[in-house]
Amino acid sequence: MTALLKVLVLPPLSLFLLAALGLLVARRRRKLGLFITGGAACLLVLLTIPFVSAGLLISLQTAPALPPEGPYPNAQAIVVLGADVNPRAPEYGGATVGSLSMERLRYAARLARATGLPLLTTGGSLMEGTPAVAELMARVLEDELATPVRWTEIGSRTTRQNADFTAGMLAGEGVRRVFLVTHAWHMPRARAAFESAGLEVVPAPTGFRIWPDLVPRSFLPSARSMRQSYFAFHEWIGRLWYALS
């Protein structure tokens, strides 16, 4: 999915565009136009509610967590997928991994220590002028988490490319079965991509979203909830995109 298409079809911009369309329609068909605009506004508000955004992400979390203390299934390597970057972090002297990537790295390091398996980071440059996310991840793993990285795949820009390029690298090493580390809500799409690329996948999800407590703030709008709703829509639309392409 191209960057421009993402912006256009994912909330919140898609809902603002739908609301604007409704106002245009209302010039000729008032009831229909107001219905479209009102529906877009209501959906926009719903997506900012913690209880709603949690439900959207939880619906994607089909792979269970691995046992915290083992035993672990057999595998030959650990693959951790890149997510986001912080392109200008003055306290780190430049680009570093973002919060989503860090969640994955922390769990990958734990899994590597528990299993003794070699690690591969995957992800290319997310924006012009910044290092590949796989390189930034490897730097954090080795320098901050004391976890060596055997391979870095730096050419991919999408989950499908993560899978294809990683499979190509590992084929020459005789590696076929891997732990796949990514967010629990991203795992279904990532697993499908890696299995399509010819790898046997042992899901190693992290960053699970759980239901919030039944307290008033769980039903009050928040920017964090909109971000989580964005991730959920990104996954559902991404799965549809992969199925059609």
Sine and cosine of phi, psi and omega as CSV:
sin_phi,cos_phi,sin_psi,cos_psi,sin_omega,cos_omega
0.00,0.00,0.81,-0.58,-0.05,-1.00
-0.94,0.33,0.36,-0.93,-0.04,-1.00
-0.88,0.48,-0.67,0.75,-0.01,-1.00
-0.90,0.43,-0.67,0.74,0.00,-1.00
-0.90,0.43,-0.62,0.78,0.05,-1.00
-0.84,0.54,-0.74,0.67,-0.05,-1.00
-0.88,0.48,-0.62,0.79,-0.09,-1.00
-0.97,0.23,-0.56,0.83,-0.13,-0.99
-0.98,-0.18,-0.26,0.96,-0.04,-1.00
-0.99,-0.13,0.50,-0.87,0.08,-1.00
-0.95,0.32,0.45,-0.89,0.15,0.99
-1.00,-0.01,-0.28,0.96,-0.11,-0.99
-0.86,0.51,-0.64,0.77,-0.03,-1.00
-0.86,0.51,-0.58,0.81,0.00,-1.00
-0.97,0.26,-0.57,0.82,0.11,-0.99
-0.90,0.44,-0.65,0.76,0.03,-1.00
-0.91,0.42,-0.64,0.77,0.03,-1.00
-0.91,0.42,-0.64,0.76,0.04,-1.00
-0.90,0.44,-0.66,0.76,0.04,-1.00
-0.90,0.43,-0.64,0.77,0.06,-1.00
-0.88,0.48,-0.65,0.76,0.03,-1.00
-0.87,0.50,-0.63,0.78,0.03,-1.00
-0.91,0.41,-0.59,0.80,0.06,-1.00
-0.92,0.39,-0.69,0.73,0.01,-1.00
-0.89,0.45,-0.57,0.82,-0.05,-1.00
-0.89,0.46,-0.35,0.94,0.04,-1.00
-0.90,0.43,-0.51,0.86,-0.02,-1.00
-0.95,-0.31,-0.62,0.79,-0.02,-1.00
-0.77,-0.64,1.00,0.00,-0.20,-0.98
-0.85,0.52,-0.77,0.64,-0.07,-1.00
-0.89,0.45,-0.70,0.71,0.00,-1.00
-0.90,0.44,-0.71,0.71,-0.02,-1.00
-0.89,0.46,-0.69,0.72,0.01,-1.00
-0.93,0.37,-0.54,0.84,0.07,-1.00
-0.90,0.44,-0.69,0.72,0.01,-1.00
-0.90,0.44,-0.74,0.67,-0.01,-1.00
-0.90,0.43,-0.69,0.72,0.02,-1.00
-0.90,0.43,-0.64,0.77,0.03,-1.00
-0.90,0.44,-0.67,0.74,0.02,-1.00
-0.90,0.44,-0.66,0.75,0.00,-1.00
-0.91,0.41,-0.67,0.74,0.01,-1.00
-0.90,0.44,-0.68,0.74,0.01,-1.00
-0.91,0.42,-0.62,0.78,0.03,-1.00
-0.87,0.49,-0.69,0.72,0.02,-1.00
-0.91,0.41,-0.69,0.72,-0.01,-1.00
-0.84,0.54,-0.64,0.77,-0.05,-1.00
-0.94,0.34,-0.21,0.98,0.06,-1.00
-1.00,-0.06,-0.02,1.00,-0.03,-1.00
-1.00,0.06,0.83,-0.55,-0.04,-1.00
-0.79,0.61,-0.64,0.77,-0.03,-1.00
-0.92,0.40,-0.57,0.82,0.01,-1.00
-0.96,0.29,-0.75,0.66,-0.03,-1.00
-0.89,0.46,-0.59,0.81,0.05,-1.00
-0.89,0.46,-0.70,0.72,0.01,-1.00
-0.88,0.47,-0.62,0.78,0.01,-1.00
-0.89,0.45,-0.71,0.71,0.00,-1.00
-0.95,0.31,-0.65,0.76,0.00,-1.00
-0.87,0.49,-0.55,0.84,0.01,-1.00
-0.89,0.46,-0.33,0.94,-0.01,-1.00
-1.00,-0.08,-0.23,0.97,-0.13,-0.99
-1.00,0.04,0.99,0.15,-0.08,-1.00
-1.00,-0.09,-0.35,0.94,-0.01,-1.00
-1.00,-0.04,0.80,-0.61,0.00,-1.00
-0.96,0.28,0.33,-0.94,0.07,-1.00
-0.94,0.35,0.52,-0.85,0.14,-0.99
-0.94,0.34,0.45,-0.90,0.04,-1.00
-0.85,0.52,0.79,-0.62,-0.06,-1.00
-0.81,0.58,-0.59,0.81,-0.04,-1.00
-0.94,-0.34,0.23,0.97,-0.02,-1.00
0.99,0.15,-0.10,-1.00,0.00,1.00
-0.95,0.33,0.41,-0.91,-0.05,-1.00
-0.96,-0.29,0.50,-0.86,0.08,-1.00
-0.89,0.46,0.32,-0.95,0.03,-1.00
-0.95,0.30,0.64,-0.77,0.09,-1.00
-0.37,-0.93,0.19,-0.98,-0.05,-1.00
-0.94,-0.33,-0.29,0.96,-0.04,-1.00
-0.30,-0.95,0.20,-0.98,0.06,-1.00
-0.88,-0.47,0.79,-0.61,0.05,-1.00
-0.92,-0.39,0.83,-0.56,0.03,-1.00
-0.90,-0.45,0.80,-0.60,-0.07,-1.00
-1.00,0.07,0.67,-0.74,0.09,-1.00
-0.95,0.32,0.41,-0.91,0.02,-1.00
-0.78,-0.63,-1.00,-0.02,-0.08,-1.00
-0.90,-0.44,0.22,-0.98,0.08,-1.00
-0.74,-0.68,0.41,-0.91,0.19,-0.98
-0.97,-0.26,0.97,-0.23,-0.16,-0.99
-0.94,0.33,-0.40,0.92,-0.04,-1.00
-0.69,-0.73,1.00,0.00,0.02,-1.00
-0.92,-0.40,1.00,-0.09,-0.11,-0.99
-0.86,0.50,-0.52,0.85,-0.01,-1.00
-0.94,0.33,-0.29,0.96,0.06,-1.00
-0.95,-0.31,0.05,1.00,0.04,-1.00
0.97,0.23,0.40,0.92,0.01,-1.00
0.62,-0.79,-0.53,-0.85,-0.08,-1.00
-0.94,0.33,0.57,-0.82,0.12,-0.99
-0.50,-0.86,0.03,-1.00,-0.02,-1.00
-0.95,0.31,0.46,-0.89,0.09,-1.00
-1.00,0.07,-0.03,-1.00,-0.10,-1.00
-0.92,0.40,-0.60,0.80,0.02,-1.00
-0.92,0.40,-0.72,0.70,0.04,-1.00
-0.86,0.50,-0.64,0.77,-0.03,-1.00
-0.91,0.42,-0.60,0.80,0.06,-1.00
-0.85,0.52,-0.69,0.73,-0.01,-1.00
-0.93,0.38,-0.65,0.76,-0.02,-1.00
-0.90,0.43,-0.67,0.75,-0.03,-1.00
-0.87,0.50,-0.68,0.73,-0.01,-1.00
-0.96,0.29,-0.62,0.79,0.03,-1.00
-0.87,0.49,-0.65,0.76,0.02,-1.00
-0.90,0.43,-0.67,0.74,0.04,-1.00
-0.88,0.48,-0.70,0.71,-0.02,-1.00
-0.92,0.40,-0.62,0.78,0.02,-1.00
-0.90,0.43,-0.66,0.75,0.02,-1.00
-0.91,0.41,-0.59,0.81,-0.05,-1.00
-0.96,0.27,-0.53,0.85,-0.10,-0.99
-0.96,-0.28,-0.38,0.92,-0.07,-1.00
0.96,0.28,0.24,0.97,-0.04,-1.00
-0.99,0.11,0.48,-0.88,0.05,-1.00
-0.95,0.32,0.45,-0.89,-0.08,-1.00
-0.94,-0.35,0.60,-0.80,0.16,-0.99
-0.81,-0.59,0.77,-0.64,0.13,-0.99
-0.97,-0.24,0.61,-0.79,-0.05,-1.00
-0.71,-0.70,0.71,-0.70,0.04,-1.00
0.49,-0.87,0.79,-0.61,0.01,-1.00
-1.00,0.08,-0.21,-0.98,0.02,-1.00
-0.94,0.33,0.76,-0.65,-0.03,-1.00
-1.00,0.01,-0.28,0.96,0.05,-1.00
-0.43,-0.90,0.46,-0.89,-0.08,-1.00
-0.87,0.50,0.70,-0.71,0.07,-1.00
1.00,0.02,0.01,1.00,0.03,-1.00
-0.92,-0.40,0.48,-0.88,0.04,-1.00
-0.90,0.44,0.31,-0.95,0.10,-1.00
-0.87,0.49,0.62,-0.78,-0.01,-1.00
-0.88,0.48,-0.52,0.85,0.04,-1.00
-0.89,0.46,-0.59,0.81,0.03,-1.00
-0.94,0.35,-0.67,0.74,0.03,-1.00
-0.90,0.44,-0.64,0.77,0.02,-1.00
-0.90,0.43,-0.69,0.72,0.01,-1.00
-0.88,0.48,-0.62,0.78,0.01,-1.00
-0.89,0.46,-0.69,0.72,0.01,-1.00
-0.92,0.39,-0.69,0.72,0.00,-1.00
-0.86,0.52,-0.71,0.71,-0.09,-1.00
-0.98,0.18,-0.67,0.74,-0.10,-0.99
-1.00,0.09,-0.54,0.84,-0.11,-0.99
-0.94,-0.34,-0.49,0.87,-0.05,-1.00
-0.94,-0.35,0.10,0.99,0.07,-1.00
0.77,0.64,0.67,0.74,-0.03,-1.00
-0.81,-0.58,0.91,-0.41,-0.03,-1.00
-0.93,0.36,0.52,-0.86,0.04,-1.00
-0.89,-0.45,0.80,-0.60,-0.03,-1.00
-1.00,0.07,-0.66,0.75,-0.07,-1.00
-0.74,-0.67,0.54,-0.84,0.16,-0.99
-0.77,-0.63,0.80,-0.60,0.04,-1.00
-0.97,-0.26,0.92,-0.40,-0.20,-0.98
-0.91,-0.41,0.15,0.99,-0.08,-1.00
-0.98,-0.19,-0.21,0.98,-0.15,-0.99
-0.99,0.11,0.49,-0.87,0.04,-1.00
-0.83,-0.56,-0.20,0.98,-0.03,-1.00
-0.72,-0.69,0.21,-0.98,0.04,-1.00
-0.88,0.47,-0.64,0.77,0.01,-1.00
-0.90,0.45,-0.66,0.75,0.05,-1.00
-0.93,0.37,-0.61,0.80,0.12,-0.99
-0.76,0.65,-0.75,0.67,-0.06,-1.00
-0.93,0.38,-0.77,0.64,-0.08,-1.00
-0.90,0.44,-0.72,0.70,-0.05,-1.00
-0.94,0.34,-0.61,0.79,0.03,-1.00
-0.91,0.42,-0.69,0.72,0.02,-1.00
-0.87,0.50,-0.63,0.78,0.03,-1.00
-0.90,0.43,-0.65,0.76,0.02,-1.00
-0.91,0.41,-0.70,0.72,-0.11,-0.99
-0.97,0.22,-0.37,0.93,0.01,-1.00
-0.86,0.51,-0.65,0.76,0.00,-1.00
-0.94,0.34,-0.25,0.97,0.01,-1.00
-0.99,-0.16,0.00,1.00,-0.03,-1.00
0.96,0.28,0.35,0.94,-0.02,-1.00
-0.99,-0.10,0.83,-0.56,-0.02,-1.00
-0.85,-0.52,-0.46,0.89,-0.11,-0.99
-0.87,-0.49,0.84,-0.54,-0.13,-0.99
-0.73,-0.68,0.51,-0.86,0.30,-0.95
-0.97,0.23,0.74,-0.67,0.03,-1.00
-0.93,-0.37,0.89,-0.46,-0.04,-1.00
-0.97,-0.26,0.87,-0.49,0.11,-0.99
-0.33,-0.94,0.02,-1.00,0.01,-1.00
-0.92,0.38,0.53,-0.85,-0.05,-1.00
-0.84,0.54,-0.61,0.79,-0.02,-1.00
-0.98,0.22,-0.27,0.96,0.06,-1.00
-1.00,-0.05,-0.26,0.96,-0.14,-0.99
-0.86,0.51,-0.68,0.73,-0.04,-1.00
-0.84,0.54,-0.71,0.70,-0.01,-1.00
-0.95,0.33,-0.65,0.76,0.01,-1.00
-0.91,0.42,-0.69,0.72,-0.01,-1.00
-0.88,0.48,-0.70,0.71,0.01,-1.00
-0.87,0.49,-0.65,0.76,-0.01,-1.00
-0.91,0.41,-0.69,0.73,-0.03,-1.00
-0.94,0.33,-0.59,0.81,0.05,-1.00
-0.94,0.35,-0.59,0.81,0.07,-1.00
-0.90,0.43,-0.48,0.88,0.02,-1.00
-0.99,0.17,-0.07,1.00,0.09,-1.00
0.97,-0.23,0.10,1.00,0.01,-1.00
-1.00,-0.10,0.53,-0.85,0.17,-0.99
-1.00,0.04,0.79,-0.62,-0.14,-0.99
-0.93,-0.37,0.77,-0.64,0.23,-0.97
-0.96,-0.28,0.96,-0.29,-0.04,-1.00
-0.88,0.47,0.73,-0.68,0.08,-1.00
-0.77,-0.64,0.94,0.34,-0.10,-0.99
-0.96,0.27,0.45,-0.89,0.06,-1.00
-0.61,-0.79,0.07,-1.00,0.05,-1.00
0.89,0.45,0.66,0.75,-0.01,-1.00
-0.91,0.42,0.63,-0.78,0.16,-0.99
-1.00,-0.09,0.72,-0.69,0.02,-1.00
-0.88,-0.47,0.30,-0.95,0.02,-1.00
-0.90,0.43,0.71,-0.70,0.05,-1.00
-0.96,0.30,0.32,-0.95,0.06,-1.00
-0.90,0.44,0.46,-0.89,0.02,-1.00
-0.99,0.14,0.96,0.29,0.03,-1.00
-0.81,-0.59,0.32,-0.95,-0.08,-1.00
-0.81,0.59,-0.63,0.77,-0.08,-1.00
-0.92,0.40,-0.30,0.95,0.04,-1.00
-0.95,0.30,-0.16,0.99,0.00,-1.00
-0.86,-0.50,0.25,0.97,0.05,-1.00
-0.97,-0.25,0.64,-0.77,-0.05,-1.00
-0.86,0.52,0.58,-0.81,0.08,-1.00
-0.51,-0.86,0.52,-0.85,0.03,-1.00
-0.90,0.43,-0.59,0.81,0.01,-1.00
-0.87,0.50,-0.64,0.77,-0.01,-1.00
-0.92,0.38,-0.60,0.80,0.07,-1.00
-0.89,0.46,-0.64,0.76,0.04,-1.00
-0.88,0.47,-0.67,0.75,0.01,-1.00
-0.93,0.38,-0.60,0.80,0.07,-1.00
-0.90,0.44,-0.61,0.80,0.07,-1.00
-0.85,0.52,-0.72,0.69,0.01,-1.00
-0.86,0.50,-0.67,0.74,-0.02,-1.00
-0.90,0.44,-0.73,0.68,0.03,-1.00
-0.89,0.45,-0.62,0.79,0.03,-1.00
-0.86,0.52,-0.66,0.75,-0.01,-1.00
-0.94,0.34,-0.72,0.69,-0.02,-1.00
-0.89,0.45,-0.70,0.72,0.01,-1.00
-0.94,0.35,-0.60,0.80,0.05,-1.00
-0.88,0.47,-0.64,0.77,0.04,-1.00
-0.91,0.42,-0.64,0.77,0.06,-1.00
-0.91,0.42,-0.67,0.74,0.00,-1.00
-0.87,0.49,-0.71,0.71,0.00,-1.00
-0.91,0.42,-0.59,0.81,-0.01,-1.00
-0.93,0.37,-0.52,0.85,-0.06,-1.00
-1.00,0.00,-0.37,0.93,-0.11,-0.99
-0.98,-0.21,0.00,0.00,0.00,0.00
